[in-house]
Amino acid sequence: MFFSDDFINQVCDANEIADLISEYVPLKKSGRNLLGLCPFHNEKTPSFSVSSEKQFYHCFGCGEGGRVLDFVMKVEHLDFVEAVQFLAQRAHIPIPEEQNRHVDPKTVSEKENLYALNRDAAIFFHEMLYSVQGDQAREYFLNRSLSEATIKSFGLGYAPDSWDQLLKHLKQKGYSEKMMEISGLVGRKETRYYDSFRNRVIFPIIDLRGNVIGFGGRVLDDSKPKYLNSPESPVFSKSHNLYGLNFAKNEKERSLIVVEGYMDVIALHQAGIRNAVASLGTAFTPDHAKLMKRYADKITLCFDSDEAGQKATARCIEIMATQQMKVNVLVQDKAKDPDEYIKKFGKDSFLELVEQAPGQIEYRILRLKERYNLDDVEQKIAFVHEAANVFSSIESDIELELYIKKLSVDAGISPEAVFSEVQKISGKRRAVLQKAEERRDRRLISPDKLEQNEKILLGILYEKPELCRLTGLTSDFFSDVNHRWLFQMLQNNQPIVHRQLSPEQQKLLSEIAVRELHLENSQKAAEQLIAVIQHQKNQQVMTQGINDAQQLQQLLMQDKRSKHKHQVREGE
């Protein structure tokens, strides 16, 4: 689908950038702009700035920036056309009929074909479930106590025990073998294609817009691997999607229950608990945390009670902490997973566990207690040291005091001693973090003052293009090719077509547009910057000249030594 420039502008104008970004990032007023933590990299000090006045965003930490369309493409992992559709839907603007304008049709058609291909495959799998071949699969779902309504709601299906039944079916519908291979529905050995999913119950994976983007399959026999998932594709990224989120996002309460597997999500959903999600056969990632943060203020982790489940819980807690999310951990020792627990004790009992779930700090202390014998002095010292390490991440003084008091009672140690241990660890951690921040800043902030001064000058010219006529200003005055490009655009008063910009031009423009310049006299500031920049350029020329002279002198000395050695050899 292709859109006119007028329609694209209409859609962008209807989506105020600060309103949209605040749905993903908490923003606070800072001068004329709004400030928040960047959604595109991990940071503790806000460097992500949004200008409602200019309709731009820019992160001064990682350099990401642009307009509302760029933000949606980046944060939602959409291509250009999908981002326009997303914003049009958000603003309740009807999508016009296709227009014969140049957008990359190859990319668009590939994704649209993959969505259609996956949809037809999902229909095939679902129909197979109710065929004679699907008897064993239906029995499996019935033994797991799934109702017909639940099976249909999740579009569950069956992949027959055949090498090419799906392949032949999709070929009849006009799909190429290459497209099926890209989707992961078929594999290839030399020149022969074959069905990837065979004799497995199928769980379609659906994104937030209702598209089937991939599949999960579980064997019905002892075959390996037990679970098989679609590979990464142009429409499927495991780290940017969660199973069940298409249902959970519609719940009024902003909370999510994170479980391990597809069946756990489905079992909770059938019991009326529709805010459960699971990762897609991969470890939990920071991108998963960012995705959940958009739809929930409270996360309850509910993994299996075995060792692998506890390791997954610890990893999730660590990742969630980087996103400053409230995390509780459901402790269930009477069943191996939520599916089994609900079958044994029912929905109400499970919801009671959710309500009583300890916070991540309390949970980590509970787990530490299980590892140490507090009647042994050496083990008690080790326990308090590790507990203090956990407490050192607490920012609230009130919360810290309450946890220290509780621990001092449990361990039989004074609160002062525990607090002293926490302070020692916190001091060391702050020093390490400060050094890391300093190293990061040295990498992110260019030491080249000439480049920064040119950007500040361009910021003044962006605000007041008439100053491009100042004496000494031409495009050649600027040292960077993108700086020269922007100056020419401003000087000639040319409209900037944002979707035609290179990534470097986009970042430069967003940085200059968002940067606040508190100047009383713009012309005077511009004239001073021109003089400073010219001086810096002169210094660079002089320095280069000195370096060139030194290099020439070194070459002459080397040549002189070489001639001397040659003369000595001849004399011998």
Secondary structure, 3 states (H helix, E strand, C coil): CCCCHHHHHHHHHHCCHHHHHCCCCCCEEECCEEEECCCCCCCCCCCEEEECCCCEEEECCCCCEECHHHHHHHHHCCCHHHHHHHHHHHCCCCCCCCCCCCCCHHHHHHHHHHHHHHHHHHHHHHHHHCCHHHHHHHHHHHHCCCCHHHHHHCCCEEECCCCCHHHHHHHHCCCCHHHHHHHCCEEEECCEEEECCCCEEEEEEECCCCCEEEEEEEECCCCCCCEEECCCECCECHHHCCECHHHHCCCCCCEEEEECCHHHHHHHHHCCCCCEEECCCCCCCHHHHHHHHCCCCEEEECCCCCHHHHHHHHHHHHHHHHCCCEEEECCCCCCCCHHHHHHHHCHHHHHHHHHHCCEHHHHHHHHHHHHCCCCCHHHHHHHHHHHHHHHCCCCCHHHHHHHHHHHHHHHCCCHHHHHHHHHHHHHHHHHHHHHHHHHHHHHHCCCCHHHHHHHHHHHHHHHCHHHHHCCCCCHHHCCCHHHHHHHHHHHCCCCCCHHHCCHHHHHHHHHHHHCCCCCCCHHHHHHHHHHHHHHHHHHHHHHHHHHHHHHHHHHHHHHHHHHHHHHHHHHC
